[in-house]
Amino acid sequence: MHPKFEKLGFSPADILLPGEGVDLARWAVVACDQFTSQPAYWQAVERTVGDAPSTLRLILPEAELDAPGLEERISAVNAAMDRYLERGLFREVKDSLLYIERVQSDGRIRHGLVGMADLERYDFTPGSGALIRATERTVLSRVPPRVEIRRNAALELPHVMLLIDDPNKTVIEPLARDAGEMETLYSFDLQQGGGRVTGRRLTGGQTDAAAEALAALCSPEEQRWKYGGSGAPPLLFAVGDGNHSLAAAKQCYEELKRVTPESAWKSLPARYALVEVVNCHDDALRFEPIHRVVSGVEPEAVLEALKARRPGDGGSRDESCAVAYVHAGGRGTASVPRLRGQPAADALQAFLDRYVREHGGAVDYIHGGAAADRLGSRPGCIGFRLPAIGKGQLFGAVMAGGVLPRKTFSIGRARDKRYYVEARRIR
């Protein structure tokens, strides 16, 4: 490991990129946890990809998790990884950090830094003092399918985004100014209206400067300035996207540790996970709410149960928040009772979890208000639109020892999520 990165939980990596002759527009597809209730999107991706080499064959879209033959599809993903490696489809960029410019669908440019995170420095347990921490509660039921894929996988493909709290823009933004000094590795338009992405390799001097800037972010002085003199362990990275993928990587690594001598842990490829680091204060970064759509229910019955909720049911009427809803019979605003200061997502989720447990139905998590309205308007469904949280609240909340409710926020719109381009050997 590069010595300047040794204590940072993040470092340069040996990164695999598609080689010559691969159509990058068909190679790259959006993060697997997007468009879960919109199969038409993934059908369009399938038509675009055809029989070309593509990361579509190396992932399992969450939209397909409930389809029959899950084990066979996981086996097919692992087999495709081996096949692509045998065919020599990749070129390797050794011991490198990549500077990423992503032109989003709104025209804004998001800046990132791709390298690998040390899973020894990551913990998704609420209240953890790890250098890399989860921001949202991990839904443990969503981890096993990812674990099954990764456990026997030769490769990893990341959609994990780690956020840094860098208001003075000292780590990534200087790279944007000096991008002309870097080697451009790829630049192409993304399919399905996903914008454009460019990846460049940092020079040695830029890599050293990035390490020094990251180290300064977790210095005691910087932590006191941003979060007060609590004496809490430093927080350098907060998981913005891909929390469950990172949790799966952690679980697989912990399994390997149990059958590997401790002296060899540091050299395990699976100890690390490829990630993109983004500044929480990047002008293009927007925190979008994740809405809820409940299916297999009678909408009016859901609203009546919500209206009748009383203290002792997991909430409190000493405070409430307004949440917009829509169903086939109309739309309106529901008053959601909550504990004082409780996030709207937490209060609504607690109610929905109990409702579907007692009455049946299923809750899905939807990116985009228009999609939530459309899906909520189907017969037997109701959609709830949640408000956005301020991104300035994020690190302070995590430092205070907590995590946000699961699926509280999303980094940008669905089409602006990370697309799979880079890969790394983990076996």
C-alpha positions as CSV (number, residue, x, y, z in Angstrom):
1,M,0.0,0.0,0.0
2,H,1.1,3.5,-0.8
3,P,2.6,4.7,2.6
4,K,0.9,8.1,2.7
5,F,-2.5,6.3,2.5
6,E,-1.8,3.7,5.2
7,K,-3.9,5.3,8.0
8,L,-6.6,6.7,5.8
9,G,-8.8,3.7,5.0
10,F,-8.5,4.6,1.3
11,S,-5.7,4.1,-1.2
12,P,-4.8,3.6,-4.9
13,A,-5.9,0.3,-6.5
14,D,-5.1,-2.0,-9.4
15,I,-8.1,-1.1,-11.5
16,L,-9.4,-3.0,-14.5
17,L,-10.9,-1.2,-17.4
18,P,-12.5,-2.5,-20.6
19,G,-9.8,-3.0,-23.3
20,E,-9.7,-2.0,-26.9
21,G,-12.7,-3.0,-29.1
22,V,-15.2,-2.8,-26.2
23,D,-18.1,-0.5,-26.9
24,L,-18.1,1.6,-23.7
25,A,-21.6,2.9,-24.2
26,R,-22.9,-0.7,-24.1
27,W,-20.4,-1.8,-21.4
28,A,-21.5,0.7,-18.7
29,V,-24.9,0.3,-17.0
30,V,-26.4,2.1,-14.1
31,A,-26.2,0.9,-10.4
32,C,-28.1,-2.3,-9.8
33,D,-30.4,-0.8,-7.1
34,Q,-32.0,1.7,-9.5
35,F,-35.4,1.4,-11.3
36,T,-36.4,-1.5,-9.1
37,S,-40.1,-1.0,-10.0
38,Q,-39.6,0.0,-13.6
39,P,-38.7,-3.2,-15.5
40,A,-39.1,-1.3,-18.8
41,Y,-35.8,0.5,-18.0
42,W,-33.9,-2.7,-17.6
43,Q,-35.6,-4.1,-20.7
44,A,-34.3,-1.1,-22.7
45,V,-30.8,-1.7,-21.3
46,E,-31.0,-5.3,-22.4
47,R,-32.0,-4.3,-25.9
48,T,-29.1,-1.7,-26.1
49,V,-26.5,-4.2,-24.8
50,G,-27.5,-7.1,-27.0
51,D,-24.7,-9.6,-27.1
52,A,-21.9,-7.1,-26.6
53,P,-19.6,-7.3,-23.6
54,S,-21.3,-5.4,-20.8
55,T,-21.3,-5.0,-17.1
56,L,-25.0,-6.0,-17.3
57,R,-23.7,-9.6,-17.4
58,L,-21.6,-8.9,-14.3
59,I,-24.3,-7.6,-12.0
60,L,-27.8,-8.6,-10.8
61,P,-30.3,-5.8,-11.0
62,E,-32.4,-5.6,-7.9
63,A,-35.5,-5.5,-10.1
64,E,-34.8,-9.2,-10.7
65,L,-34.2,-10.4,-7.2
66,D,-37.7,-11.7,-6.8
67,A,-37.8,-13.5,-10.1
68,P,-37.5,-17.3,-10.2
69,G,-34.1,-18.9,-10.7
70,L,-32.1,-16.5,-8.5
71,E,-29.3,-19.1,-7.9
72,E,-28.9,-19.7,-11.6
73,R,-28.6,-16.0,-12.3
74,I,-26.0,-15.5,-9.6
75,S,-24.0,-18.4,-11.1
76,A,-24.3,-16.9,-14.5
77,V,-22.9,-13.6,-13.2
78,N,-19.9,-15.3,-11.6
79,A,-19.4,-17.4,-14.8
80,A,-19.5,-14.2,-17.0
81,M,-16.7,-12.7,-14.8
82,D,-14.5,-15.7,-15.4
83,R,-15.3,-15.7,-19.1
84,Y,-14.5,-12.0,-19.5
85,L,-11.1,-12.5,-17.7
86,E,-10.3,-15.5,-19.8
87,R,-11.1,-13.6,-23.0
88,G,-8.7,-10.8,-22.0
89,L,-11.4,-8.1,-22.2
90,F,-9.7,-6.0,-19.5
91,R,-6.6,-3.8,-19.3
92,E,-5.1,-3.1,-15.8
93,V,-4.1,0.3,-14.5
94,K,-1.8,-0.5,-11.6
95,D,-1.6,1.3,-8.2
96,S,-3.7,4.2,-9.3
97,L,-6.4,6.7,-8.3
98,L,-8.8,7.9,-11.0
99,Y,-10.3,11.4,-11.2
100,I,-13.9,11.1,-12.5
101,E,-15.9,13.9,-14.1
102,R,-19.6,12.9,-14.5
103,V,-21.8,15.2,-16.6
104,Q,-25.2,14.5,-15.0
105,S,-28.6,14.6,-16.8
106,D,-29.1,18.1,-15.5
107,G,-25.8,19.3,-17.1
108,R,-24.0,19.7,-13.9
109,I,-20.5,18.1,-13.5
110,R,-19.9,15.9,-10.4
111,H,-16.3,15.2,-9.5
112,G,-15.0,12.0,-7.9
113,L,-11.9,10.0,-7.0
114,V,-11.9,6.2,-7.5
115,G,-9.7,4.0,-5.3
116,M,-10.2,1.3,-2.8
117,A,-11.5,1.4,0.7
118,D,-10.0,-0.8,3.5
119,L,-12.9,-2.8,5.0
120,E,-11.0,-3.0,8.3
121,R,-11.7,0.7,8.7
122,Y,-15.5,0.3,7.8
123,D,-18.3,-0.5,10.1
124,F,-22.1,-0.2,9.4
125,T,-23.1,-0.7,13.1
126,P,-25.0,2.4,14.4
127,G,-22.8,4.4,16.7
128,S,-19.6,2.9,15.3
129,G,-16.4,4.9,15.7
130,A,-14.9,3.6,12.5
131,L,-13.1,5.9,10.0
132,I,-15.7,4.8,7.3
133,R,-19.3,4.7,8.6
134,A,-22.7,4.0,7.3
135,T,-25.2,6.9,7.1
136,E,-28.4,4.8,6.9
137,R,-29.6,1.7,8.7
138,T,-28.5,-1.4,6.9
139,V,-31.5,-3.5,5.8
140,L,-30.0,-6.9,6.6
141,S,-32.4,-8.8,4.3
142,R,-31.0,-6.9,1.3
143,V,-27.4,-8.1,2.0
144,P,-27.5,-11.9,1.3
145,P,-28.0,-11.8,-2.5
146,R,-25.1,-9.4,-2.8
147,V,-23.0,-11.7,-0.5
148,E,-23.9,-14.7,-2.7
149,I,-22.6,-12.9,-5.8
150,R,-19.5,-11.6,-4.2
151,R,-18.6,-14.8,-2.2
152,N,-17.6,-16.7,-5.4
153,A,-16.9,-13.7,-7.7
154,A,-13.6,-13.1,-9.4
155,L,-14.3,-9.4,-9.8
156,E,-16.0,-6.5,-8.0
157,L,-17.7,-3.6,-9.8
158,P,-18.4,-0.7,-7.6
159,H,-21.4,1.6,-7.3
160,V,-20.3,2.6,-3.7
161,M,-19.9,6.3,-3.2
162,L,-18.1,7.6,-0.1
163,L,-18.6,11.2,0.9
164,I,-16.1,13.5,2.5
165,D,-17.0,16.6,4.5
166,D,-14.6,19.1,2.7
167,P,-16.3,22.5,2.7
168,N,-13.0,24.2,1.8
169,K,-12.7,21.9,-1.2
170,T,-9.1,20.8,-0.6
171,V,-9.1,17.1,-1.9
172,I,-10.9,16.7,-5.2
173,E,-11.5,20.2,-6.5
174,P,-7.7,20.9,-7.0
175,L,-7.7,17.8,-9.3
176,A,-10.3,19.4,-11.5
177,R,-8.1,22.5,-12.0
178,D,-5.1,20.3,-12.9
179,A,-6.9,17.6,-15.0
180,G,-4.9,18.5,-18.0
181,E,-1.8,17.0,-16.4
182,M,-3.5,13.6,-16.2
183,E,-3.8,10.7,-18.7
184,T,-7.3,10.3,-20.0
185,L,-8.4,6.7,-19.8
186,Y,-11.9,6.9,-21.1
187,S,-14.6,9.5,-22.1
188,F,-18.0,8.5,-23.5
189,D,-21.7,9.1,-23.4
190,L,-23.7,6.9,-21.0
191,Q,-26.7,5.0,-22.2
192,Q,-30.4,5.6,-21.3
193,G,-29.9,9.4,-20.8
194,G,-27.2,8.9,-18.1
195,G,-25.1,11.9,-19.2
196,R,-21.3,11.5,-19.9
197,V,-18.4,10.2,-17.9
198,T,-14.6,10.8,-18.2
199,G,-11.9,9.0,-16.2
200,R,-8.3,10.2,-15.8
201,R,-5.3,8.8,-14.0
202,L,-3.7,10.9,-11.3
203,T,0.0,11.7,-11.6
204,G,2.3,10.7,-8.7
205,G,2.4,14.2,-7.4
206,Q,-1.4,14.5,-7.5
207,T,-1.7,11.2,-5.7
208,D,0.6,12.4,-2.9
209,A,-1.3,15.7,-2.6
210,A,-4.7,13.9,-2.3
211,A,-3.3,11.7,0.5
212,E,-2.1,14.8,2.4
213,A,-5.4,16.6,2.0
214,L,-7.4,13.5,3.2
215,A,-5.1,13.2,6.2
216,A,-5.7,16.9,7.1
217,L,-9.5,16.3,7.0
218,C,-9.3,13.8,9.8
219,S,-6.9,15.7,11.9
220,P,-8.0,16.6,15.5
221,E,-8.1,20.3,14.6
222,E,-10.3,19.8,11.6
223,Q,-12.7,17.4,13.4
224,R,-13.0,19.9,16.3
225,W,-13.7,22.8,13.9
226,K,-16.5,20.9,12.1
227,Y,-18.0,18.8,14.9
228,G,-17.0,20.4,18.2
229,G,-14.9,19.1,21.0
230,S,-16.8,15.9,21.6
231,G,-13.6,13.7,21.7
232,A,-15.4,11.2,19.3
233,P,-13.3,9.1,17.0
234,P,-12.6,10.9,13.7
235,L,-14.9,10.3,10.8
236,L,-13.4,10.7,7.3
237,F,-15.8,8.9,5.0
238,A,-19.6,8.5,5.2
239,V,-21.3,6.0,2.8
240,G,-23.5,8.0,0.5
241,D,-24.5,5.3,-2.0
242,G,-24.1,1.5,-2.1
243,N,-24.3,0.9,1.7
244,H,-25.6,-2.6,1.2
245,S,-23.0,-3.5,-1.4
246,L,-20.3,-2.3,1.0
247,A,-21.9,-4.3,3.8
248,A,-21.8,-7.4,1.7
249,A,-18.1,-6.8,0.9
250,K,-17.5,-6.5,4.6
251,Q,-19.3,-9.7,5.4
252,C,-17.4,-11.7,2.7
253,Y,-14.1,-10.3,4.1
254,E,-15.0,-11.3,7.6
255,E,-15.8,-14.8,6.4
256,L,-12.4,-15.1,4.8
257,K,-10.7,-13.8,8.0
258,R,-12.0,-16.8,9.9
259,V,-10.1,-19.2,7.7
260,T,-7.0,-17.1,7.0
261,P,-4.0,-16.5,9.3
262,E,-4.0,-12.9,10.7
263,S,-0.6,-12.3,9.2
264,A,-2.2,-12.7,5.7
265,W,-5.2,-10.5,6.2
266,K,-3.6,-7.4,4.7
267,S,-2.8,-9.2,1.5
268,L,-6.3,-10.5,0.9
269,P,-7.8,-8.8,-2.2
270,A,-11.2,-9.1,-0.6
271,R,-10.1,-6.9,2.3
272,Y,-10.6,-3.9,0.0
273,A,-13.6,-2.6,-2.0
274,L,-13.4,-0.3,-5.0
275,V,-15.3,3.0,-4.3
276,E,-15.7,6.5,-5.6
277,V,-15.0,9.4,-3.1
278,V,-17.1,12.6,-3.6
279,N,-17.1,15.8,-1.7
280,C,-20.4,16.3,0.2
281,H,-20.1,20.0,-0.8
282,D,-19.7,19.3,-4.6
283,D,-22.0,21.8,-6.3
284,A,-23.5,19.1,-8.5
285,L,-24.3,16.8,-5.6
286,R,-27.9,16.8,-4.6
287,F,-29.6,14.8,-1.9
288,E,-32.9,13.5,-3.2
289,P,-35.6,11.9,-1.1
290,I,-36.5,8.2,-1.6
291,H,-40.2,7.9,-1.8
292,R,-42.4,4.9,-0.7
293,V,-44.9,3.0,-2.8
294,V,-47.1,0.4,-1.0
295,S,-48.6,-2.3,-3.2
296,G,-51.2,-5.0,-2.5
297,V,-53.3,-2.8,-0.2
298,E,-56.5,-0.8,-0.1
299,P,-55.3,2.9,-0.2
300,E,-58.1,4.3,1.9
301,A,-57.5,1.7,4.6
302,V,-53.9,2.7,4.8
303,L,-54.8,6.3,5.2
304,E,-57.4,5.6,7.8
305,A,-54.9,3.5,9.8
306,L,-52.4,6.4,9.5
307,K,-55.0,8.9,10.7
308,A,-55.9,6.7,13.7
309,R,-52.4,6.1,14.8
310,R,-52.1,6.9,18.6
311,P,-49.2,7.4,21.0
312,G,-47.8,4.0,22.0
313,D,-48.0,2.8,18.4
314,G,-44.4,3.8,17.9
315,G,-45.1,7.5,17.3
316,S,-46.3,10.5,19.2
317,R,-48.9,13.2,18.3
318,D,-46.8,15.9,20.0
319,E,-45.5,16.7,16.6
320,S,-46.4,15.8,13.0
321,C,-45.2,16.3,9.5
322,A,-47.1,16.5,6.2
323,V,-46.4,13.9,3.6
324,A,-48.0,14.0,0.1
325,Y,-49.8,10.8,-1.1
326,V,-51.3,9.6,-4.4
327,H,-53.5,6.6,-5.3
328,A,-55.9,5.7,-8.1
329,G,-58.7,7.5,-6.3
330,G,-56.9,10.8,-5.9
331,R,-54.2,12.7,-4.1
332,G,-53.7,14.7,-1.0
333,T,-51.6,15.3,2.1
334,A,-51.4,13.0,5.1
335,S,-50.3,14.1,8.6
336,V,-47.8,11.7,10.0
337,P,-47.4,11.6,13.8
338,R,-43.8,11.5,15.0
339,L,-41.6,11.9,18.0
340,R,-40.2,15.4,18.4
341,G,-37.4,15.9,15.9
342,Q,-37.9,12.4,14.3
343,P,-37.2,12.4,10.5
344,A,-40.4,12.1,8.4
345,A,-38.9,9.0,6.7
346,D,-38.4,7.3,10.1
347,A,-42.0,8.0,11.3
348,L,-43.6,6.9,8.0
349,Q,-41.4,3.8,7.7
350,A,-42.3,2.7,11.2
351,F,-46.0,2.9,10.4
352,L,-45.7,1.2,7.0
353,D,-43.6,-1.7,8.4
354,R,-46.2,-2.4,11.0
355,Y,-49.1,-2.0,8.6
356,V,-47.8,-4.5,6.0
357,R,-46.8,-6.9,8.8
358,E,-50.4,-6.9,10.1
359,H,-52.4,-6.4,6.9
360,G,-50.2,-7.6,4.0
361,G,-48.7,-5.7,1.1
362,A,-45.2,-4.7,0.2
363,V,-43.2,-1.5,0.4
364,D,-40.9,-0.4,-2.4
365,Y,-38.4,2.5,-2.4
366,I,-38.7,4.8,-5.4
367,H,-36.3,7.4,-6.8
368,G,-38.1,10.4,-8.3
369,G,-41.4,12.0,-7.5
370,A,-42.9,11.5,-10.9
371,A,-42.2,7.7,-10.7
372,A,-43.6,7.5,-7.2
373,D,-46.8,9.2,-8.4
374,R,-47.2,7.0,-11.4
375,L,-46.6,3.8,-9.5
376,G,-48.7,4.9,-6.5
377,S,-51.6,5.5,-8.9
378,R,-51.9,1.9,-9.9
379,P,-54.8,-0.1,-8.6
380,G,-54.1,-1.5,-5.1
381,C,-51.3,0.9,-4.5
382,I,-50.5,4.2,-2.7
383,G,-47.4,6.3,-3.0
384,F,-46.0,8.7,-0.4
385,R,-43.6,11.5,-1.3
386,L,-41.0,12.3,1.4
387,P,-39.2,15.6,1.8
388,A,-35.4,15.9,1.2
389,I,-32.9,16.3,4.0
390,G,-30.2,18.9,4.0
391,K,-26.8,17.5,3.1
392,G,-25.2,19.8,5.7
393,Q,-26.9,17.7,8.4
394,L,-25.3,14.4,7.4
395,F,-21.9,14.2,8.9
396,G,-23.0,15.9,12.2
397,A,-25.8,13.3,12.6
398,V,-23.4,10.4,12.0
399,M,-20.8,11.9,14.3
400,A,-23.5,12.2,17.0
401,G,-23.5,8.4,17.0
402,G,-26.5,7.7,14.9
403,V,-27.6,6.7,11.5
404,L,-30.5,7.9,9.4
405,P,-33.5,5.6,8.7
406,R,-33.0,3.2,5.9
407,K,-33.6,4.6,2.4
408,T,-33.9,8.2,3.7
409,F,-32.0,9.9,0.9
410,S,-30.3,9.2,-2.4
411,I,-27.4,11.0,-4.1
412,G,-29.0,12.6,-7.1
413,R,-31.5,11.2,-9.5
414,A,-31.7,7.6,-10.6
415,R,-30.1,8.3,-14.1
416,D,-27.3,10.2,-12.4
417,K,-26.1,7.3,-10.2
418,R,-22.7,5.7,-10.7
419,Y,-22.5,3.5,-13.8
420,Y,-20.3,0.5,-13.7
421,V,-17.1,1.1,-15.7
422,E,-14.1,0.1,-13.5
423,A,-13.6,-3.4,-11.9
424,R,-11.0,-5.0,-9.6
425,R,-9.9,-8.5,-8.9
426,I,-11.1,-9.8,-5.5
427,R,-10.0,-13.4,-5.9
